[in-house]
Every structure is written in structure tokens, then in C-alpha cells.
Amino acid sequence: MSTRQEAAVEVVWSALHRRVPLATAVLSLAVAAPAGIGATRILLGMDVPYALVAAGAAGAVLLVVVAAYVHGVARLRTTRFRLTADRLELRVGILTRQHRAIPRDRVRSVDVKADVVRRALGLAVVKVGTGEHTSGESAELTLNGLAAAEAESLRRTLLSGVAARESAQEDGGQAIAGLRWQWVRYAPLSIWVFVGGAVAIGAIKKVLDVFGLDVFGTSMAKAAWEWLIANPWISVPVVVTGSLLVGLVGAVGLFAETWGGYRLEREAGTLRVRRGLLTRRSLTLETGRLRGVVVAEPLLLRLGGGAKVRAVAVGLRKAEGDESEGVSALTPPMPRAEAVRVASRVLHASPSPVAMAGGLDDLRPHPKAARSRRVRPALATVAALAAAMAVADLLTGWIPAAAWALPLIALLVASALALDAYRGLGHRLTGSHLLTRAGSALRTTVALDRSGIVGWRIRQSFFQRRLGLITVAATTAAGDGHYDVLDVDASEGLDLAAQAVPGLLEPFLLRRES
């Protein structure tokens, strides 16, 4: 092909797939169904014939679907994109036209997503990100409605230059982790299992309200409520058990939907995460934007011996409303040892897997003064609770004797959590990463690439100053923006910052000494 012919191909604008209007119409049923129900309720209230009620409901549904289809047709005809040698361009807009472009050499992530409807129609949504922000908005282009094969081809083409930019030797094309269904045992180790029943009841009530059914206000519901109050020793265990079962089923179902087909693999210069049982998601992240990993251990998951791994990377978008996991999630809940292995593989085994495991002997412990910083507030909170109960008892006399067990239980729980939080503190400096760990209810071990640290933030509260402690925060352009080494000895914290990034903190230390 001649150079002139290649240039002619490059300037051709492509359209979305012709099935976009159909997909839009089918997806609109989520709005059309409530519209039909609402029309039914209104017409029933007007005491019109049932035939007219059915016709009105069908008309409302049809109106929404037709409107969505027309909108899809308009979007299909007004959306054009093209991929040139230098950039990806998008023209979109029905009333207001927009022309956006992303330079190909700035592409850092490509997210391919397909829900059940789009998968059935052979479509996918492609989100291309640069990891940059302009005027408070993420520099991201969304192509909503490409053929699945075209979306995969575009993903490979956009990321083809990443391999050329990566000079390091990588285990390209190899799988790092894949789903094992026995990991589903970690799904119930979440606080949502305990509130799942209440959430389910609330959701059922909303659905019934849409249909105009107030079953919770019927005489049967009132009688059931009175029975529950009259027989608490029977009703409470039954209700709690039922709620836990509902939460358990929901947690297992959510795990299966979110992580079905999970696979984490390294392609040339990129990390690719594929997951989703019904809604398939594929996120491809350039390894050059990776600044570290986080091994997260929520309390219940930690007690069960599990952990999760998240990426610390530049330019990852936030999770959308229909996503149960953030885009930084690299693994489902899995055994801690497996999470450590995956984290080490993602980082090319730069930090010691033993250190990442969170063993107390592997990270440097913090001073005992840090223990006081956690125990004293816990004891003060329990004391305030007991004092409030005592005052209420003196003024009203309504505090039952059994209620005084509450401060005792609170004392035991608060003390245990405070001591656990202290034991969880730790840090370490390796040849390439800063490791820091903290937390009890949510314990996180962060391995942050030292080359990605752009600054330091030193904090010392009044109480820390009295105990000789400081908090050293490493700032970075990735992830949460900063990662803290909590309540470390003042001199040790400053030395840690100076050694982690030589030359960055020394001028300030010298100025302070002078």
C-alpha cells in the first residue's frame, strides 16, 4: 500500500455498530417497566376499565422504548471516531457537537465492558484513559457500542506502542492468577452479610411500593410484628438467622457475578484483569503507571486467613455506580499467601514476599508510645459511655441492671481493637519500595515504589509531640495520593523519609538544623 493510500485510510471516520439502537431500546426496559407500573397505578385510581388500564401501561412502556430507540439511532448517526497514527479522535453530540482527541502515546489504560444485553448482541463499551486530568475532568474517551471483535482489536492496537516503550524484561503473556472457586468461602467474610437481610427487605419494600402494595401495613404484618415483640427469645434468633442466610446467599452471588472468569495476566508492557460472570469487564493497565500494590485485609477476612490485592497506579478512574469493586482491584478475596504471591509477581518480586505477608517480625515495629495513642482514646470512650449511663440512671432510674454489661463488653472490644491496631503498625524500606502497614478493622500493607514518591508531608499533633511521635506521609501521583507511616519515632521517621528518596528531604532538614 502506498503512503498516499495509507494516509487516506487513516482519515476515514468509523461509526458505532448498527445494533446500538437495539441495545439502547432493550436497556431502556429498566426504565420502561416502572413507567408501565406507574401508569397502571394512575389508571386504576381513576377507576377506568381494565382494558384501558392494560392499553395505557403498554403505551407507556412502548413510548419509553421507542424514545430510547430513536435516541440510539440519533447517537449512531452523530457519533464518529477514527484512529490515526498519532491519536484517537471522537466526534459526538446530538444538540451540542464535541470533538475530542487522545494522543496514542499517552494512552495508559483501556477498559472493555459488556453487560448481558451487549454480550447477547455482540457489542462492548471501550473506555480509553490517559491517566491525566484536565479542568477537573478525566481525559477519557468512551466508545459505547463497538462490535466485540472490533473492541478487542482496538484495545490491542492502542496498547501496541506500550510494549515498544517498555525496555525492561517481562514475563509477557503469562498468567499471574486465575479464579479458584474454593475462594468463594471468603465471600461471607464481610460486614454486608450481617446487614444483607435488612438491605434485601428494604429493596423488596421499594419494589412492592412501585406496584402499590403495602404489605407491611396490612393487618397480617401488624400481627406478625406484635408476635415478634411478644416472643423475643424465639423471634430474634429466627430473624437474625434469616438475615444471615439472606446475606450469605447475596455475598456468594455477588462474588460469582463479580469474579466469575477472573484472570490476571501480564501482556507486553501491561497488566490485564478480566472478570465478570454476567457483565464481562476487561481492564488493561500500563505497567509504567504502576507505583505499587496494597494488600488489604478487612477484619473478618483477616480472621479467616484471606486478603485482597489492589493496584496503586496513576490515572485509574473511579468505580461507577454499578460496580461492586473498584477498578484498582487486582484480585478477589483469596488466601493471604496467594495474595502475597500475586503482589510479588505484580511488582516483579521487588519486595520480599515474607515482608508483604504482614508478619510482625518482618516489618519494623513502632514505639510503645504509639500503643498509648490507641489504648487511651479507647478507654476514654468507654469511660464516657459508662459516665453517660450513670448520669442517665441517676436522673431517670430507667437503666436496667443488665445494661451495665454494655460498658464491660465495650471495654473488652475497644481494648482488643486498640492493641490489635498497635500490633499492626509497621514499616520497612527495601531497595526499591517503601512498605508501611496500619489498621485493625481494615489492615493494609502498602508497597510503594520509591521512584514514585514525589514529596513528603510531616505531621505532628499536640499529643504526638508530647510522645515524640510523628506521621510521615509519602505523596505520590497514584492511588490515594499519599500513604502514611503512622506514629513513628520522630527521628526515625525523618531518617526513613531521607533514605527512601535521597536528596528530597535533606535541604529542609539542614535548614531546620541551621
C-alpha positions as CSV (number, residue, x, y, z in Angstrom):
1,M,0.0,0.0,0.0
2,S,1.4,3.4,-0.9
3,T,1.9,6.3,1.5
4,R,-0.9,8.2,-0.1
5,Q,-3.2,5.2,0.3
6,E,-2.2,4.8,4.0
7,A,-3.0,8.4,4.7
8,A,-6.4,8.0,3.0
9,V,-7.2,5.1,5.3
10,E,-6.2,6.9,8.4
11,V,-8.6,9.8,7.9
12,V,-11.6,7.6,7.4
13,W,-14.2,8.1,10.2
14,S,-15.9,5.0,11.6
15,A,-19.4,4.6,13.1
16,L,-20.6,2.6,16.0
17,H,-22.2,-0.8,15.4
18,R,-25.6,-0.8,13.8
19,R,-27.1,-2.7,16.7
20,V,-26.6,0.2,19.1
21,P,-30.2,1.4,18.7
22,L,-31.5,-2.1,19.5
23,A,-29.2,-2.3,22.6
24,T,-30.4,1.1,23.8
25,A,-34.0,0.1,23.4
26,V,-33.6,-3.2,25.3
27,L,-31.6,-1.5,28.1
28,S,-34.4,1.1,28.4
29,L,-36.7,-1.6,29.7
30,A,-35.2,-1.0,33.1
31,V,-37.0,2.4,32.9
32,A,-39.9,1.4,30.8
33,A,-41.1,-1.3,33.3
34,P,-41.5,1.2,36.2
35,A,-43.2,3.7,33.8
36,G,-45.8,1.0,32.9
37,I,-46.4,0.2,36.5
38,G,-46.8,3.9,37.3
39,A,-49.3,4.3,34.5
40,T,-51.2,1.2,35.8
41,R,-51.5,2.7,39.3
42,I,-52.7,6.0,38.0
43,L,-55.3,4.5,35.7
44,L,-56.5,2.1,38.4
45,G,-57.0,5.1,40.7
46,M,-59.2,6.7,38.0
47,D,-61.5,3.6,38.0
48,V,-61.3,3.0,34.3
49,P,-61.9,-0.3,32.5
50,Y,-59.2,-2.9,32.8
51,A,-58.7,-2.9,29.0
52,L,-57.9,0.7,29.1
53,V,-55.5,0.2,32.0
54,A,-53.6,-2.5,30.1
55,A,-53.5,-0.3,27.0
56,G,-52.2,2.6,29.0
57,A,-49.5,0.6,30.6
58,A,-48.4,-0.9,27.3
59,G,-48.4,2.5,25.7
60,A,-46.2,3.9,28.5
61,V,-43.7,1.1,28.0
62,L,-43.8,1.4,24.3
63,L,-43.3,5.2,24.5
64,V,-40.1,4.8,26.6
65,V,-38.7,2.0,24.4
66,V,-39.4,3.9,21.1
67,A,-37.9,7.1,22.6
68,A,-34.8,5.1,23.6
69,Y,-34.6,3.5,20.1
70,V,-34.8,6.9,18.4
71,H,-32.1,8.3,20.7
72,G,-30.0,5.3,19.8
73,V,-30.5,6.0,16.1
74,A,-29.6,9.6,16.6
75,R,-26.5,8.7,18.6
76,L,-25.5,6.2,15.9
77,R,-25.7,8.8,13.2
78,T,-23.9,11.5,15.1
79,T,-21.1,9.5,16.6
80,R,-17.9,9.0,14.6
81,F,-14.4,8.0,15.6
82,R,-11.1,7.3,14.0
83,L,-7.7,6.0,14.9
84,T,-4.8,7.7,13.2
85,A,-1.1,7.2,13.6
86,D,-1.0,9.9,16.2
87,R,-4.3,10.0,18.1
88,L,-7.7,8.6,18.7
89,E,-10.5,11.1,17.8
90,L,-14.2,11.1,18.7
91,R,-17.0,13.3,17.4
92,V,-20.2,13.0,19.3
93,G,-23.3,15.0,20.2
94,I,-26.9,15.4,19.0
95,L,-27.6,19.0,20.0
96,T,-24.1,20.1,21.0
97,R,-21.2,18.7,19.0
98,Q,-18.0,17.8,20.6
99,H,-14.7,16.8,19.1
100,R,-12.2,15.1,21.5
101,A,-8.8,13.5,20.8
102,I,-6.3,11.5,22.8
103,P,-2.7,11.2,21.7
104,R,-1.9,7.5,21.2
105,D,1.4,7.8,23.1
106,R,-0.5,9.0,26.2
107,V,-2.9,6.0,26.3
108,R,-2.4,4.3,29.7
109,S,-5.4,2.1,30.2
110,V,-8.1,0.5,28.1
111,D,-11.3,-0.8,29.8
112,V,-13.6,-3.1,27.8
113,K,-17.0,-3.8,29.3
114,A,-20.0,-5.8,28.1
115,D,-23.2,-6.4,30.1
116,V,-25.6,-9.2,29.4
117,V,-27.6,-7.3,26.8
118,R,-24.5,-6.1,24.9
119,R,-22.9,-9.6,25.1
120,A,-26.0,-11.1,23.5
121,L,-25.8,-8.5,20.7
122,G,-22.1,-8.9,20.3
123,L,-21.3,-5.4,21.5
124,A,-18.9,-3.8,24.0
125,V,-18.1,-0.5,25.6
126,V,-14.5,0.7,25.4
127,K,-13.1,3.4,27.7
128,V,-9.7,4.7,26.9
129,G,-7.8,6.7,29.6
130,T,-4.6,8.7,29.7
131,G,-4.2,8.9,33.4
132,E,-4.4,12.7,33.2
133,H,-6.9,15.3,34.3
134,T,-7.9,18.5,32.5
135,S,-10.1,21.1,34.1
136,G,-11.1,18.7,36.8
137,E,-12.3,16.1,34.3
138,S,-10.6,12.8,33.4
139,A,-9.0,12.7,30.0
140,E,-11.0,9.6,28.9
141,L,-12.8,8.7,25.7
142,T,-15.8,6.3,25.7
143,L,-16.9,4.3,22.6
144,N,-20.3,3.0,23.6
145,G,-21.3,0.4,21.1
146,L,-18.5,-1.3,19.2
147,A,-18.5,-4.9,18.0
148,A,-16.8,-7.2,20.5
149,A,-14.1,-8.2,18.0
150,E,-13.6,-4.6,17.0
151,A,-13.3,-3.5,20.6
152,E,-10.6,-6.2,21.3
153,S,-8.8,-5.2,18.1
154,L,-8.8,-1.5,19.1
155,R,-7.5,-2.4,22.6
156,R,-4.6,-4.3,21.2
157,T,-3.8,-1.6,18.7
158,L,-3.9,1.2,21.2
159,L,-1.6,-0.7,23.6
160,S,0.7,-1.9,20.9
161,G,3.0,1.0,21.5
162,V,3.3,0.3,25.2
163,A,5.5,-2.8,24.6
164,A,7.8,-0.7,22.5
165,R,8.1,1.9,25.3
166,E,8.9,-0.8,27.9
167,S,12.6,-1.6,28.0
168,A,12.6,-3.9,31.0
169,Q,12.4,-7.7,30.5
170,E,9.0,-9.0,31.5
171,D,7.3,-12.4,31.7
172,G,4.9,-11.2,28.9
173,G,1.8,-13.2,28.1
174,Q,2.0,-15.3,31.3
175,A,-0.9,-15.7,33.7
176,I,-0.3,-14.3,37.2
177,A,-3.5,-15.5,38.8
178,G,-6.8,-17.2,37.9
179,L,-10.0,-17.9,39.7
180,R,-10.4,-20.9,42.0
181,W,-13.9,-21.4,43.1
182,Q,-12.9,-22.6,46.6
183,W,-12.1,-18.9,47.2
184,V,-15.9,-18.4,47.5
185,R,-15.6,-19.4,51.1
186,Y,-14.1,-15.9,51.7
187,A,-17.2,-14.2,50.2
188,P,-19.2,-14.3,53.5
189,L,-16.4,-12.7,55.5
190,S,-17.8,-9.3,55.0
191,I,-19.9,-6.9,57.1
192,W,-22.5,-6.9,54.4
193,V,-23.5,-10.5,55.3
194,F,-24.9,-9.1,58.6
195,V,-26.8,-6.3,57.0
196,G,-27.8,-8.2,53.9
197,G,-31.2,-9.2,55.2
198,A,-32.1,-5.6,56.1
199,V,-31.0,-4.4,52.7
200,A,-33.0,-7.1,51.0
201,I,-36.1,-6.3,53.0
202,G,-35.7,-2.6,52.1
203,A,-35.3,-3.4,48.4
204,I,-38.4,-5.7,48.4
205,K,-40.4,-2.9,50.1
206,K,-39.4,-0.5,47.4
207,V,-40.4,-2.9,44.7
208,L,-43.7,-3.5,46.4
209,D,-44.3,0.2,46.7
210,V,-43.8,0.6,43.0
211,F,-46.6,-1.9,42.5
212,G,-48.7,-0.1,45.1
213,L,-48.6,-3.0,47.6
214,D,-48.2,-2.0,51.2
215,V,-47.8,-5.5,52.7
216,F,-46.0,-4.1,55.8
217,G,-49.1,-2.0,56.6
218,T,-51.6,-4.9,56.5
219,S,-53.2,-6.5,59.5
220,M,-51.2,-9.6,59.0
221,A,-47.9,-7.7,59.1
222,K,-49.0,-5.8,62.2
223,A,-50.0,-9.1,63.9
224,A,-46.6,-10.6,63.0
225,W,-44.8,-7.6,64.4
226,E,-46.8,-7.9,67.7
227,W,-45.9,-11.5,67.9
228,L,-42.2,-10.7,67.4
229,I,-42.3,-8.3,70.2
230,A,-44.2,-10.7,72.5
231,N,-41.8,-13.6,71.8
232,P,-38.3,-12.1,71.6
233,W,-36.5,-15.2,72.7
234,I,-37.9,-17.1,69.7
235,S,-38.3,-14.3,67.1
236,V,-34.9,-12.7,67.5
237,P,-32.8,-15.8,66.7
238,V,-35.1,-16.6,63.8
239,V,-34.9,-13.1,62.4
240,V,-31.1,-12.9,62.8
241,T,-30.6,-16.4,61.3
242,G,-32.8,-15.5,58.3
243,S,-31.0,-12.2,57.8
244,L,-27.6,-14.0,57.9
245,L,-28.8,-16.6,55.4
246,V,-30.0,-13.9,53.0
247,G,-26.7,-12.0,53.4
248,L,-24.8,-15.2,52.8
249,V,-26.6,-16.0,49.6
250,G,-26.2,-12.5,48.4
251,A,-22.5,-12.4,49.2
252,V,-21.9,-15.7,47.3
253,G,-23.9,-14.5,44.4
254,L,-22.1,-11.2,44.3
255,F,-18.7,-12.9,44.4
256,A,-19.8,-15.2,41.5
257,E,-21.0,-12.3,39.4
258,T,-18.0,-10.0,40.1
259,W,-15.2,-12.5,39.8
260,G,-16.5,-15.3,37.6
261,G,-14.0,-15.9,34.8
262,Y,-11.3,-13.9,36.7
263,R,-7.8,-13.9,35.2
264,L,-4.9,-11.6,35.9
265,E,-2.1,-11.7,33.3
266,R,0.9,-9.8,32.1
267,E,1.0,-8.8,28.5
268,A,3.8,-6.9,26.9
269,G,4.1,-3.8,29.0
270,T,0.7,-4.1,30.5
271,L,-1.4,-5.8,33.2
272,R,-4.8,-7.1,32.2
273,V,-7.6,-8.1,34.6
274,R,-10.6,-9.9,33.2
275,R,-13.6,-10.8,35.3
276,G,-17.4,-11.0,35.5
277,L,-19.9,-13.8,35.1
278,L,-22.8,-11.8,33.5
279,T,-21.2,-8.5,32.9
280,R,-17.7,-9.0,31.5
281,R,-15.0,-6.5,32.3
282,S,-11.5,-6.2,30.9
283,L,-9.1,-3.6,32.3
284,T,-5.7,-3.2,30.7
285,L,-3.2,-1.1,32.6
286,E,0.2,0.1,31.5
287,T,2.8,-1.2,34.0
288,G,4.7,2.1,33.5
289,R,1.9,3.7,35.5
290,L,2.1,1.2,38.3
291,R,3.5,2.7,41.6
292,G,2.9,-0.2,43.9
293,V,0.3,-2.5,45.4
294,V,-1.9,-2.7,48.5
295,V,-2.6,-5.9,50.3
296,A,-5.9,-5.2,52.1
297,E,-7.2,-7.4,55.0
298,P,-10.6,-6.3,56.4
299,L,-11.0,-7.7,59.9
300,L,-13.4,-10.6,59.1
301,L,-11.4,-11.6,56.0
302,R,-8.2,-11.4,58.0
303,L,-9.6,-13.6,60.8
304,G,-10.4,-16.1,58.0
305,G,-6.9,-16.0,56.6
306,G,-7.7,-14.1,53.5
307,A,-6.6,-10.9,51.8
308,K,-7.1,-8.8,48.6
309,V,-4.7,-7.0,46.3
310,R,-5.2,-3.6,44.8
311,A,-3.1,-1.6,42.4
312,V,-1.5,1.7,43.2
313,A,-1.5,3.3,39.7
314,V,-1.7,6.7,38.0
315,G,-4.9,7.6,36.2
316,L,-7.3,4.8,37.3
317,R,-10.8,6.0,37.1
318,K,-13.2,5.7,40.0
319,A,-15.7,2.9,40.2
320,E,-19.1,3.5,38.7
321,G,-22.4,3.1,40.4
322,D,-23.0,-0.4,39.0
323,E,-19.6,-1.7,40.0
324,S,-19.1,-3.6,43.3
325,E,-15.3,-3.5,43.1
326,G,-13.1,-0.6,42.3
327,V,-11.0,-0.6,39.1
328,S,-7.9,-0.9,41.2
329,A,-8.9,-4.4,42.4
330,L,-6.4,-6.9,41.1
331,T,-7.7,-10.0,42.9
332,P,-10.8,-11.4,44.6
333,P,-10.6,-12.3,48.3
334,M,-8.1,-15.2,48.4
335,P,-5.8,-16.9,50.8
336,R,-3.2,-14.5,52.3
337,A,-0.3,-16.5,51.0
338,E,-1.7,-16.4,47.5
339,A,-2.3,-12.6,47.7
340,V,1.3,-12.2,48.8
341,R,2.4,-14.2,45.8
342,V,0.3,-12.2,43.4
343,A,1.5,-8.9,44.8
344,S,5.1,-10.0,44.4
345,R,4.5,-11.1,40.8
346,V,2.9,-7.8,40.0
347,L,5.9,-6.0,41.4
348,H,8.3,-8.4,39.8
349,A,9.1,-9.8,43.3
350,S,10.8,-6.5,44.3
351,P,9.6,-6.5,47.9
352,S,10.1,-9.6,50.0
353,P,7.1,-11.8,49.9
354,V,7.7,-12.5,53.6
355,A,7.5,-8.8,54.4
356,M,4.3,-8.4,52.3
357,A,2.8,-11.3,54.3
358,G,2.4,-8.9,57.3
359,G,4.4,-10.9,59.8
360,L,5.3,-9.0,62.9
361,D,9.0,-9.9,62.7
362,D,9.3,-8.7,59.1
363,L,8.3,-5.1,59.5
364,R,9.9,-2.7,61.9
365,P,7.5,-2.2,64.9
366,H,6.6,1.2,66.2
367,P,7.4,2.7,69.6
368,K,5.3,1.7,72.6
369,A,4.1,5.3,72.7
370,A,2.1,4.5,69.6
371,R,0.2,1.9,71.7
372,S,-0.8,4.6,74.2
373,R,-2.1,6.7,71.2
374,R,-4.6,3.9,70.6
375,V,-5.4,2.5,74.0
376,R,-6.1,5.8,75.8
377,P,-8.8,7.0,73.4
378,A,-10.5,3.6,73.5
379,L,-10.5,3.7,77.3
380,A,-11.7,7.3,77.3
381,T,-14.6,6.4,75.0
382,V,-15.7,3.5,77.2
383,A,-15.4,5.7,80.3
384,A,-17.6,8.4,78.7
385,L,-20.2,5.7,77.8
386,A,-20.3,4.5,81.4
387,A,-20.5,8.0,82.8
388,A,-23.4,8.9,80.5
389,M,-25.2,5.7,81.6
390,A,-24.6,6.6,85.2
391,V,-25.9,10.1,84.8
392,A,-29.0,8.8,83.0
393,D,-29.6,6.3,85.7
394,L,-29.4,8.9,88.5
395,L,-31.7,11.3,86.7
396,T,-34.3,8.8,85.4
397,G,-33.6,5.5,87.1
398,W,-34.7,3.6,83.9
399,I,-31.3,1.9,83.2
400,P,-31.8,-1.8,83.8
401,A,-29.1,-3.8,85.6
402,A,-28.4,-5.9,82.6
403,A,-27.5,-2.8,80.6
404,W,-24.4,-2.3,82.7
405,A,-22.8,-5.2,80.8
406,L,-22.6,-2.9,77.8
407,P,-19.6,-0.9,79.1
408,L,-17.8,-4.1,80.1
409,I,-18.3,-5.5,76.6
410,A,-17.3,-2.2,75.0
411,L,-14.1,-2.2,77.2
412,L,-13.1,-5.6,76.1
413,V,-13.8,-5.0,72.4
414,A,-12.2,-1.5,72.3
415,S,-9.1,-2.7,74.1
416,A,-8.7,-5.7,71.8
417,L,-9.1,-3.5,68.7
418,A,-6.7,-0.9,70.1
419,L,-4.0,-3.4,70.9
420,D,-4.5,-5.1,67.5
421,A,-4.2,-1.7,65.8
422,Y,-0.9,-1.2,67.6
423,R,0.4,-4.7,66.7
424,G,-0.5,-4.0,63.1
425,L,1.8,-0.9,62.8
426,G,5.0,-1.4,60.9
427,H,7.2,-0.2,58.2
428,R,10.3,-1.2,56.2
429,L,12.5,0.2,53.5
430,T,13.6,-2.2,50.7
431,G,15.9,-1.5,47.8
432,S,13.0,-0.3,45.6
433,H,9.9,0.1,47.8
434,L,8.6,1.7,51.0
435,L,6.5,-0.8,52.9
436,T,4.0,0.5,55.5
437,R,1.2,-1.2,57.4
438,A,-1.5,0.0,59.6
439,G,-5.1,-0.6,60.6
440,S,-7.3,-3.1,62.5
441,A,-10.8,-3.0,61.1
442,L,-9.1,-2.6,57.7
443,R,-5.4,-3.5,57.8
444,T,-3.5,-2.5,54.7
445,T,0.1,-3.3,53.8
446,V,1.3,-0.9,51.1
447,A,4.4,-1.5,48.9
448,L,5.1,1.9,47.3
449,D,7.7,2.3,44.6
450,R,10.3,4.7,45.9
451,S,10.7,6.2,42.5
452,G,7.1,7.2,42.5
453,I,7.4,9.3,45.7
454,V,7.2,13.0,44.7
455,G,7.2,14.5,48.2
456,W,6.8,14.1,51.9
457,R,4.2,15.5,54.4
458,I,5.3,15.5,58.0
459,R,2.5,15.9,60.6
460,Q,2.8,16.1,64.4
461,S,-0.2,16.7,66.6
462,F,-0.1,18.1,70.1
463,F,-0.4,14.6,71.6
464,Q,2.2,13.2,69.2
465,R,4.6,15.9,70.2
466,R,4.3,15.0,73.8
467,L,5.1,11.4,73.0
468,G,7.9,12.1,70.5
469,L,6.0,10.7,67.5
470,I,5.3,11.9,64.0
471,T,3.3,10.7,61.0
472,V,5.3,10.6,57.7
473,A,3.2,10.6,54.6
474,A,4.7,9.8,51.2
475,T,2.9,11.7,48.5
476,T,2.5,10.3,45.0
477,A,0.5,10.9,41.9
478,A,-1.0,7.4,42.1
479,G,-3.7,5.7,44.1
480,D,-4.9,7.7,47.2
481,G,-2.3,10.4,46.6
482,H,-0.5,9.7,49.9
483,Y,0.4,6.7,52.1
484,D,1.2,7.2,55.8
485,V,3.7,5.8,58.2
486,L,1.7,6.4,61.3
487,D,3.0,7.2,64.7
488,V,6.7,6.5,64.1
489,D,9.5,7.9,66.3
490,A,10.3,11.4,65.2
491,S,14.0,10.9,64.4
492,E,13.4,7.5,62.8
493,G,10.6,8.9,60.6
494,L,12.7,11.7,59.3
495,D,15.6,9.3,58.6
496,L,13.2,7.0,56.8
497,A,12.0,9.8,54.5
498,A,15.6,10.9,53.9
499,Q,16.7,7.4,53.0
500,A,13.7,6.5,50.9
501,V,14.2,9.3,48.4
502,P,17.8,10.7,48.8
503,G,18.1,14.4,48.3
504,L,14.4,15.2,48.6
505,L,14.2,16.0,52.3
506,E,17.8,16.9,53.2
507,P,17.5,20.6,52.3
508,F,14.7,21.0,54.7
509,L,16.4,19.1,57.5
510,L,19.6,21.2,57.0
511,R,17.6,24.4,57.1
512,R,15.8,23.3,60.3
513,E,19.2,22.4,62.0
514,S,20.7,25.7,60.9
